[in-house]
Amino acid sequence: SFAVRKLHTIAGIVITASHNPPEYNGYKVYWEDGAQVMPEIASAITEKINAIEDYSTIPTLTDENKDLVVLLGEEQDTAFIEAVKTQLIRKELVKNVGKEFKIVYTPLCGTGNVPVRRALKEVGFENVLVVKEEEMPDPNFAGIKYPNPEDQKALTRGIELAKKEGANLVIATDPDCDRVGVAVKTTTGEYAMLTGNQIGGMLTNYIIEAKKSENKLKNNEVLIKTIVTSEFGADIAKLNNLEVMNVLTGFKFIGEKIKSFEENNNEKTYLFGYEESYGYLVGTHARDKDGVVASLLISEMAAFYYSQGMSLYEGLQELYKKYGYFKEETMSLTLAGIEGLEKIQEIMSYYRNNKIESFNNKKVVEVKDYSMGIDNLPKANVLKYFLEDESWVAIRPSGTEPKLKFYIAVKGKEESECDEKVSGIKSSISEVLNTLM
């Protein structure tokens, strides 16, 4: 994403395992704006691939055309790291605290090992411990069944090392280093995972407050999040008089907004963009979620709280007291094969064609069907129900795996109230699914 724009190329290609099982190996294409290709270009590429009948007819690199392809090297690595480092806000704080602040990091056997460690070291984080078993590239991910930083099991070794060494923060990047998971020490001394929504909300607050302290916050800055992402960060931005934009799931839609800001003479300025699935972008050096810059800013944020005598966990609780308690949960229904695809379509049709009056005895006050092309967004197979108590439920098929996802987001005065709301909504969904399965 960074190099496409830096080198002024027409496209960039990444072959990536990410965190997915082998059968879902990824082929990512970035267009000249640095964002992943939009749906119409993706469809055209897919058509070309499907039209191939004989692999021997595919053009290959020759001496005549080899200059059309650029393979990235050290020069681009360094340019990227330098761009990432410019996103640091409280530079002196990091230099002062970085020597003692202890971080455990795992790349989960993927590509983050070199760039994340390099970026952290070059800004002043000198006390970074790496999970040895998960340090080097490994197609079997060192025995981790699902190397997804959303999954607590993937951070097992990292948390064990943190306990042993008394680390302040655990960071994990997924194997292609675009998503970041975090574990922090709680008031009991145990380590707890933060959700993508929590990390995104905290980063929103931190970036706003840090920019304010440096007199760098502009009044036209905009927070961008996806339609299935919590209102935690959005509420913080709004209460700081900043605009919030919602986009469809997929970071390319956040990248598209950044491009539109630039094309409109920067009437709006990009503050921060994120999605609940642990993807974040600070800065506009890239147009996709970036695990390197996210790791850097999460470390800066944690170091700031550390300098105030607080952990990230305590900082989160403080924000909940100020803005209200937020809780989110995702229910995933795996339905493989042709029959599974048909069942997913059947369930979506049921919700689309029947008037759903309530979830958990809370009245539905608004329904958004994004397949209609609403809110100035492209058409998407997503339904979202807004309830009378500020809760919402969204339903969409996964774009990368054979899953149907139900996103639940609630708000309350305390955690127990939110737990009850989430549990009740899950029961309402399960009742419907039991009649359809």
N, C-alpha and C positions, 0 to 999 in steps of 0.2 A: 504493500500500500504506500509506504513512504518512498520506495525507490522508483515506482512508476511515475510519480510526480517529480521527483528529483531529476530523473534522467529524461523526462518528457517522452516516455514511450507510449505506445497506443494501448498496451495491455500488459498484465503480469500474471504469471501462472504459478500456483503453489500446489504441489501434490502433498497431501497431509493425512496422517492417521488420526490426528487430533486425539480425542479420548474415546472414539467410537470403536466398536468391534471391527475386525478386519473386513467383513463384508460391506461395511459402510465407509470404506476408505474415501477420503475427500479429494475432490478436484475443484480448487477455487480459482476463479478468474477475476482479476481486477481490471477495471477499465481506466481510461486515461485520466479520470479525475481522482484515481486512487481508491475509490470505493468498489466493493464487489459489484459485478454486473447486475443491472436491473432486470426484472423478469422478462422483458421482451428480447433483450440480448441473450439471456440465458436460454430462452426457448429456441432462438436461432442457432445457438451453438449445439444444443441437444439434437436439433433436426439434422445438422451436418454429421454428428456422430452416428445417429441412427441410420443415416443413408449409406454408411460405409459397408460395402459387401465383401471387400477384399483388403485385408490390412496391408498387403504389399503395395497398394496403390497410394498409400498415404505419403505425401511429400516429406522428405527428411532433410536434415541440414547437409549442405554441400559446401565446397569451397566458394562457390558463387554466391550463396545466400547466407553464409554463416554470420555476416555482420549484422543481419537483421535481428539476431538474438543476443541478448546480454546476460551473461551469468554473473551473479553478484559476488563480490569479493570484499577484502578488508577495507577498501576505500569507502564502500557503501555502509559497511558495518559501523565504521567510525562516524560517518556523517549522521547515521541514525542515532547513535548513542549521544552525540552532541546535541541533537534536536530534542531528545528525551530529557537531557539534563537541564535544558532551559525551562522546563515546566516546574522545576523545584521553586517553591515560593519563599520559604523561610530558610535561606541558604546558611546564614550564620548559626541558626539554631541547630541545624543538622551537623555542622562542623563541630559545634561545642558538645553535642550529646552523642554524636555518632560513634565515638570511640568506646563508650560504655554500654550503649543500648544494644542488647543482644537479640539477634534475629536467627531463627532456623528457617532455612529455605530448601525446598525440594522442587526440581524441574519435572518430577515424575517420569524420569528416563527420557525426557524430550528435549526440545530445542532451547528452552529458556536458560539453561545452565550458564552459558557464556555471557549473553547480553545482560541478563538480570544481575548477575554477580558483578559484572564490569560496571554497570550503571551505579549500583549501590556503593561500590568501592570508590568510584571516582568523585562522588559527591560527599563522601566522608563517613559512610557506614562501614567501619572496619571490623566489626564483631559479627560476622555472618558465618554461621555454621551450616554445612550442607549435608543432607542425608546421603551417606556414602552409597548405600545400596541403590539409590534412585538418581545418582549423579550423572551417569553416562547413558548415552542412547542405548535402548534395548527394545527390540520389537515385541518382547514378551512383558515389558513394563515391570521387571523384577518381581513377577508373581502377583502384581496387583490386577485383579480381575477387571476392574473398571476404573481406569486412571483419570477419574473426573473430579476436579477440585470441589464440586458440589457435594461429593460423597465423603462422609467422615472416615470411612474405611480407607480411602486413598491417603489420608493424612495420618494414619496410625503410627508409622515410623517417625514422622516429623514431630508429632505430639510427644512420643516417647523420648525423643532426643531433647525436646524442649524441657520436659520434666527433669531429665537427668542434668541438663546444663543450666536450668533456671532461666530460660530465654523469655523475653518479653513478648515475642511475636512469632507466629508460625505462618509462613507464606508458601503456597503451592501454586505452580502454574501448570496448566494442562499441557500435554505433549507438544502441541504446536504454539504454545505460549501466547494465546490471545485471551485466555480467561484466567482469573485468579481466585483462589480460595484462601481463607484466613481463619486461624484459630488464635484465641487470646486467653490469657490467664484471667479467671474470674476471682471474685472475692473469697471463694473457698480454696483457691490454689489450684483447682482443676482447670483444664483448658476446654473452652467451648468454641464450636464453629460459629462463625457469623454467616448469615445468609447473604445472597447477592443483593437483596433489597436493603438489608441493614448496612452493608458496606457502601452501597451507592448513596444511601441517605446520609451516612456519616461523611462521605467524601464531599457531597454537595454542601453540607454545613461547613466542613473544614475549609474548602476552597473559598467560599463566601467570606467567612470570618478572617481567614489569612489574608485575602486580598484587601479586605477592609482595613486591616491593621497596617498594610503596606501602601494604602491609598491607591490601589490598583483596580478597584471594582468599578465597572462602568454601569450606568443605569439602563443600558440597552442590552445587557447580557441575558442569554436565554439558556435554560436547562432543557435538554431533550431526553425523553425517555420513551420506552415502548408502551403500547396500550395494555400489556399484561404485567407491567411493573408497578409496584406499590406507590401509594401517594405520599409516602414518608418524605422522600427527597423533594417531591413537588410542593408539599405543604411548607417545607422549610424555605424553598425558593420564593414562593408566593408571599409568605410573611416577611420576606426581605425585599418585597416589591419588584421581584424579577419575574419575567415571563416564563411559562412552561409550555413546551410543545410535546404532543404525543404523536408517535409514528408507529407503523406496523412493526411486528417482530422481524428482526434481521437488521444488523448494524449498517447495512448499505443505505437504509432509509435515514439513519442519523447522518451518514456521510453526505447524502443528497441534500439535507438541510444546510450543512456547513457550506456546500458548494453554492446553494441559492443565496446564502447570506453574502458571500463574496461577490456574486454576480449583481447583487443589489446595493453595491457600494457600501457594504458593511453597515447598513441601517440597523441591523441586529448583530450582536457579537456572541459567538459561541462560548458559553461558560463551561459546560461539562455535559457528557452524554453517557447513558448507561442502560443496561437491560438486566432484568432479574436473574438471568442465567450466567451471572458472574463476568459479564463483559463491560469494560469501562474504557473511555477515551478522554484523557486530559490533554488539551492542546489540539492543534489542527495539523500537526506534522504528518499524521496518518489519517485515513478516513475509514478505519476499521477499529474494532476493539483491540487494545494493545496491552498485553500482559506485562511488558517491560515498564512502560510509564506508570501503569496502575500499581505495580509492585513498589516503584519508587515513591509515589504519592501516599500510598498506604503506610509505608515505612516512615515517611515524614510526619504524617498525621499521628501515628502511634508514638513517635519520638516527641512530638509536641505535648501530647497528653502525659507522657512520661516526665517531661520537664515541669509539668504542673502537679506531679505526684499522683497521677492517675493512670489506670490502664485503659485500653480501648474499650473494654467491657464497661468500666465505670463511666466512660464518656458516653457510651450508647444509652445507659440508664438515665443519665442526666438529660439527654436529648428527648427521651421518652417523657420525662417529667415536664419538660417545657412544651413539647408539641403534641403530646398524646401518645398512647401506646399503639403500635402497629404490629400486626402479625399476618404472615402469609404462608400458604401451603399449596403445593401442587400435587394433584392426584394424576397419576399416569396409568393409562390402560394400554397394555401391549397387545396388539392384535396383528400377528404376522400373516403374510401370504395374501392371495387374492381374496379369500374369504374374510380375512381380517380387514382388508381395505373396504370391502363391501359393508362390513359391520360398522366401521367408523363412519362411513357415509350415511348409514341407516340411523345411527345415533344423532348425528348432526341434523339430519332431516327431521327427526322427532322433535328436537328442541326448536328447530326453525318453524315447524308447521303447527306446533301446539302452543297455546298461550300459557306460559309459566307464570303463575300468580305470585309465588313466594318461594323463598329458601329459608329453612329454619324458622318458619312462621313470621319471617320479615317480608313485608310487601315489596314486590318488584315495582320500582317507580319509573324506570326507563330501560329500554332494550335497544342495543345497537347491533345491527347486522352489517358487518363490514363487507359482506359479499355484494352489497348494494353500492359500494364506492362512495361512502359517506365521509364527512369531516375532511374533505379535500385529500383523501388518501386513496391509493390504488385499491381495487377490489381484493378482498382476502376472505378466506373461509374461516371467519372468526365471529363468534357471538359473545356479547358482553351484557350482563344483567347488573343494573345498579339497584341496591336495596335502600330502604328507608332509613337505615341506621349508619350510612356511609360505607357499608360493606359492598363488595362487588364480586361477581363470579364471571370468569371468561372461559370459553371453550374453543379449542382449536386443535386440528391434527398437527403433529410434529412435522417439520419440514425435512428432517434428516433420518428419522427412524419410524418404524411402524407403530406409532403410539398416538392415542388421543389424550390430550391434556386438559385438565380442569384446573384453572388458576383461582385460588380463593384469597381474598384480601379483606381484612377487617381492621377496625380502629376502635379503641376503648380507653377507659381511664387507667386500667391496670392489666397485667398479663392474664390473670385468671379469667377476667371478663372476655378477653380476646380468645383464650383457649376454648371457652364454652361456645362462642360464636363459630369458630372454625369447625369444632366437632359437630355442631348442629347442621352446618351447611354441608359437611361431608356426608352426614346421614341422609340428608335430603337428596343428594346426588346419587348415593348408593341405592336408595329406594327406587329411583327411576331406572338405573342401570340394571337392577335385578329383574325388572319386568321386561327389559329389552334383550338381555343376554340369553 
